[in-house]
Amino acid sequence: MTANPVAGVLARMPEVTRDVPADRSGALWRLAEEGRQLDANVVRLAAGTRVAVHVEPDLDVLLYVVNGTGRLDTAEGGQPVEAGCLVWLPHGSRRGMAAGPEGLAYLTVHRRRPGLSIGTASARAGTARTGTADAGAVPPGAAAPGADAAREAGGEREGGEAACLLDRVCPECGRLAPAETGVRFCGRCGSRLPAG
């Protein structure tokens, strides 16, 4: 049995971001406490890099820009962001981030995703539609595209996506990156994607 969580200071942002090389992108810090109901990450995008525009179907995300400048890309267009900006990214909305010339560091906070489990493509598609988390090899919303395509073609595909997509799966959080070329970092946690 896990002990009750204890309130306390987890990190100091100036220390988390201070010694990061200008060309480094990725997750600098993650909330990892046992028994938590939230996930949080501090993500750094190097100058000129971006998280491709994507849709998060299941989670609202609160984003706080810690330092740097950049652009939030939405379905309505681009909006400049800078240190101190607080951004709401509602589930179902199109969003992407692009770093400015000095890079961009931001904190994201959202409800914790359920753990990963093994299931068929049809079970994962049901999970994505219903929002339940009892089956699915990747978090809800990440597995549904292949399953939907298989159903539209008239058959069910077992076992999920083809292995050729492995270079698009984030090694840290399991999210499937968009098929767009040039996507180098995970849209959820900011980790570098495998070279493919």
JOBELMO-V773429 format. One record per backbone hydrogen bond with DSSP energy under -0.5 kcal/mol. NH is the residue of the N-H (numbers start at 1). CO is the residue of the C=O. If there is no record, write none. Layout:
# JOBELMO-V773429
nh=(NH | NH)
co=(CO | CO)
This chain:
# JOBELMO-V773429
nh=(13 | 15 | 16 | 17 | 18 | 19 | 20 | 24 | 26 | 28 | 29 | 31 | 36 | 39 | 41 | 42 | 43 | 43 | 44 | 45 | 46 | 47 | 48 | 48 | 49 | 51 | 52 | 54 | 56 | 57 | 61 | 62 | 63 | 63 | 64 | 65 | 66 | 66 | 67 | 69 | 70 | 71 | 72 | 73 | 73 | 74 | 74 | 75 | 77 | 79 | 81 | 83 | 84 | 85 | 87 | 87 | 89 | 89 | 90 | 92 | 93 | 95 | 96 | 97 | 98 | 99 | 100 | 103 | 104 | 105 | 106 | 107 | 108 | 109 | 110 | 112 | 117 | 121 | 124 | 125 | 126 | 127 | 128 | 129 | 130 | 131 | 142 | 143 | 146 | 147 | 148 | 149 | 150 | 151 | 152 | 153 | 154 | 155 | 158 | 165 | 166 | 168 | 169 | 170 | 170 | 174 | 177 | 177 | 183 | 184 | 186 | 190 | 193)
co=(11 | 12 | 12 | 13 | 14 | 15 | 17 | 21 | 44 | 42 | 42 | 40 | 33 | 110 | 108 | 29 | 41 | 106 | 26 | 104 | 44 | 22 | 99 | 100 | 46 | 97 | 50 | 95 | 93 | 55 | 89 | 109 | 61 | 87 | 107 | 85 | 64 | 105 | 105 | 103 | 81 | 98 | 79 | 71 | 96 | 72 | 77 | 94 | 74 | 72 | 70 | 68 | 65 | 82 | 63 | 85 | 61 | 87 | 88 | 56 | 90 | 54 | 73 | 51 | 71 | 49 | 69 | 100 | 45 | 67 | 43 | 64 | 41 | 62 | 39 | 37 | 136 | 157 | 120 | 121 | 122 | 123 | 124 | 125 | 126 | 127 | 139 | 139 | 143 | 143 | 144 | 145 | 146 | 147 | 148 | 149 | 151 | 150 | 156 | 162 | 163 | 165 | 166 | 168 | 175 | 170 | 168 | 175 | 180 | 182 | 191 | 186 | 184)
